[in-house]
Amino acid sequence: ARPGYFLESFEQSPVSIILTLPMTTINFEYTARSYTLNFESNGGTPVSPVTANVNTPVTQPASPVKESYVFAGGFSDPACTQLVSWPYPMPYQGGTLYAGWSATPVTLTFNANNGTPVAPITTIPGAIVQKPTDPTRNLFRFDGWFYDISFSQPTSWPLTMPANSFTLYAKWVYVQ
């Protein structure tokens, strides 16, 4: 017997055949069994399962989508360490492939409003960002970073990076 296949019926059982001629050949016909390959999207959009015969090449389905992430491929293990290549042969007894994801980097930009430049910070959503060194400006005192140009929403540090890039604005107070 071959795993993933079943023996086709035949007219005479091999047990009851009497071999009268030397070198008689008996051919057994096997048919592949159908199995289902499931897809675990790991928080992404669903991917429909595929049913096919064992060892049949399965073409890559449409990639799932997950906000703030880039699809990194299908993996044969839940930890997403074993990347599969396509077409993927339908495994014996089917199975599950797991979506791997890479966080889309986001950038925190600083508008120093005529102060010394502050380098942008690019990292992943959810990362904790520490306050950069304050910019300087002649005849002005730095009064903090704000989410809006009207300086009504101050920033608290450290801050957690959101899912999208954004800009903070420097507020200045004139000193004589």
Secondary structure, 3 states (H helix, E strand, C coil): CCCCEEECCCCCCCCCCCCCCCCCCCCCCEEECEEEEEEECCCCCCCCCEEEECCCEECCCCCCCCCCEEEEEEECCCCCCCECCCCEECCCCCEEEEEEEEECCEEEEEECCCCCCCCCEEECCCCEECCCCCCCECCEEEEEEECCCCCCCECCCCEECCCCCEEEEEEEEECC
